[in-house]
Amino acid sequence: MGKIVVTEFITIDGVVEEPAEWSFPYWGDDIGAHKHGELLTCGAMLLGRVTYEGFAEAWPERSDDFADRMNNSPKRVVSRTLTDLKWSNSSLIDADPTAIAALRDEVDGDVLVFGSVTLVRWLLEHHLVDELKLLTYPLALGEGLRLFADGATVPLDLIGITTFASGAVSLRYRPLAERPAPVPHLYS
């Protein structure tokens, strides 16, 4: 049984919008190897419309190990507006919690969710995320679309940390069903 794993590029102030505009100065071989390893666990991708359209425009023209894996992996797309999916191995899936949960058993490996903030928020709301991987960059943008909506409460359990030469840090979390009990404050 695979897991539904969300993987995001994120700034320290929570911005996930347009990572191509701010993440590349921090990119290195170590991050590339990390992302490649992540992709090797992929049995399928689960994408929202905006991310799908961006990926479908960028990846089919590329050819290397990473691009080949992206292009050949099964892709399930959650969208109310798309009808014709041209990127190889792509199909639509309803925003139905039961159907999406069933993907864990239908694919060999993890179901990776890249970007797709609206979809990720919905998945978290429906307790469908098994793991959240935040590649956190040492940068605050001050504005932009954030992963967590204002007022959202998403309790997480830290399960792993990987640091990179550029100062970026991969933080791995497991979402919790409810908030943990408060820890007594050191200064109370």
Buried (B, 14 or more C-beta within 10 A) or exposed (E): EBBBBBBBBBBEEBBBBBBEEBBEEBBEEBBEEBBEEBBEEBBBBBBBBBBBBBBBEEBBEEEEEBBEBBBEBBBBBBBEEBEEBEBBEBEBBEBEBEEBBEBBEEBEBBBBBBBBBBBBBBBBEBEBBBBBBBBBBEBEBEEBEBBBEEEEEBEBEEEEEBEBEBEBBBBBBBBEEEEEEEEEEEEE
